[in-house]
């Protein structure tokens, strides 16, 4: 019976991991793809703008 209790946690984690991967793959693309891409592009543009902003001396 010890082998069952030793195998249950890895099996449960594997099942949840497979479910997570399937969910991620299924959510790629679709009708919201353009909106998601636009949000990522906007976030990257903001990050690049902050990097390019000159900092005042002494900071």
C-alpha positions as CSV (number, residue, x, y, z in Angstrom):
1,X,0.0,0.0,0.0
2,X,3.0,2.3,0.4
3,X,3.6,2.3,-3.3
4,X,0.1,3.7,-3.9
5,X,0.7,6.6,-1.5
6,X,4.1,7.2,-3.1
7,X,2.6,7.4,-6.6
8,X,-0.5,9.5,-6.0
9,X,1.2,13.0,-5.6
10,X,3.2,12.7,-8.9
11,X,0.2,11.3,-10.8
12,X,-2.0,14.1,-9.5
13,X,0.6,16.7,-10.4
14,X,1.1,15.2,-13.9
15,X,-2.7,15.3,-14.6
16,X,-2.9,18.9,-13.5
17,X,0.2,19.8,-15.6
18,X,-1.3,18.1,-18.7
19,X,-4.5,20.0,-18.1
20,X,-2.6,23.3,-17.8
21,X,-0.7,22.7,-21.1
22,X,-3.9,21.7,-22.9
23,X,-5.7,24.9,-21.6
24,X,-2.8,27.1,-22.7
25,X,-2.7,25.5,-26.2
26,X,-6.4,25.8,-26.7
27,X,-6.4,29.4,-25.6
28,X,-3.9,30.4,-28.2
29,X,-5.3,32.2,-31.2
30,X,-9.1,32.5,-31.6
31,X,-11.2,35.7,-31.6
32,X,-9.2,37.3,-28.8
33,X,-5.8,36.9,-30.4
34,X,-5.6,40.4,-31.9
35,X,-6.7,42.0,-28.5
36,X,-4.1,40.0,-26.6
37,X,-1.4,40.8,-29.1
38,X,-2.3,44.5,-28.9
39,X,-2.1,44.4,-25.1
40,X,1.4,42.8,-25.2
41,X,2.6,45.3,-27.8
42,X,1.4,48.2,-25.7
43,X,3.1,46.8,-22.6
44,X,6.4,46.3,-24.5
45,X,6.2,49.8,-25.9
46,X,5.7,51.3,-22.4
47,X,8.6,49.3,-21.1
48,X,10.9,50.5,-23.9
49,X,9.7,54.1,-23.4
50,X,10.7,54.0,-19.8
51,X,14.1,52.5,-20.6
52,X,14.8,55.3,-23.1
53,X,13.7,58.1,-20.8
54,X,16.8,59.9,-19.5
55,X,17.2,60.0,-15.8
56,X,18.0,63.2,-14.0
57,X,21.5,63.5,-12.6
58,X,22.1,62.4,-9.1
59,X,19.4,59.7,-9.1
